[in-house]
Amino acid sequence: MANNKTVIVSINADDGWRCVDIFQRLDQSFGFDEFRRDVEDQKGWFPIGHYGSAVFADQDAALAAAVDAVPWLAARLDAPLAVTQAE
């Protein structure tokens, strides 16, 4: 299945085992989801928030909803970020 999303920004939790991705879909709408990776499983990141189907008009609205939904994100945004910006 083709990837129908482009990650705009990925914000990592302090522990390095969780992140929130803000993404844009092919229809130009935006969304977000929370992911985790496990030490014992080297297969990559797994969705844990299941927020990915929510639709937002812009990146700022998606980020605001992510802050409301993901408990650790607000504190992380108040600290210096380890953000991966897509190019």
N, C-alpha and C positions, 0 to 999 in steps of 0.2 A: 504494500500500500504506500502510495506517495505521501510525503510529509506535506501537510497543508498549512503549516504554521512556520513563521520565522520568529525566532527568539530575539527580542529587542534588547532585553537586559535580564541578567541572572544575578540574584542577590543571595549570597551564601550566608548561612548562619555561622555564628562564632565557632560552633563545634565542627564545621566542615562536612557534616553528614546530612545536612538539609539545605535546600535552596528553594527560592521562589523564582519562577520564570515569568516574565511579562512577554507576551507574544502577540504577533499580528497574523491574522488569517488571510487566506487568498481573497476573501470578500471585503478586505480592508477593515474588518472589525478587530477588536482587541480582546484579550483574555489573559488569565494567569492560572498557574497551578503550583502546588507545593510538591517537592520531590525529596526523596531520601536515598542514600546509598548505604549498604551494609558492609562492614569490614569483612565478613566471611563470604560475601558474594561479589565477585569481580565483574558482574554483568552490567554494571552501570547504575543509572538513576531510575527510581521507581516512583510513580505518582502516589502520593498519600493523601492529598487534600481533596482530590476529585472536584476541583472548581473549574476545570478546563472547559466546560460547556457554557459557562456564563459569558454573555456577550456585552461588550462595552464599546462606546463610540470612539474613545481615544485612550492613549497610553496612561494619561493621568487618572482617568476614571478607573481603569483596571488596577493601577497601583493603589489607589485609595481603597478599593474593595479588598485587595489583598491585605492591606494593613488591618482592616477590620476583621478579616477572616483568619489570619495566621498569627497566633499569639506572640511569637518571638520577633516578628518583623518590625513592629514599631520601634522597639528598643534598638534593633540593628540599624535602622535608618538614622537614629540619633547618634550612632557611633561612626567612626571612620569606616567606610565601606570597602569590602573586597568585592567589587562589582565587575562582572564580565560584560562589557558593552559589545554588542554585535556590530560588525562593520559592514 
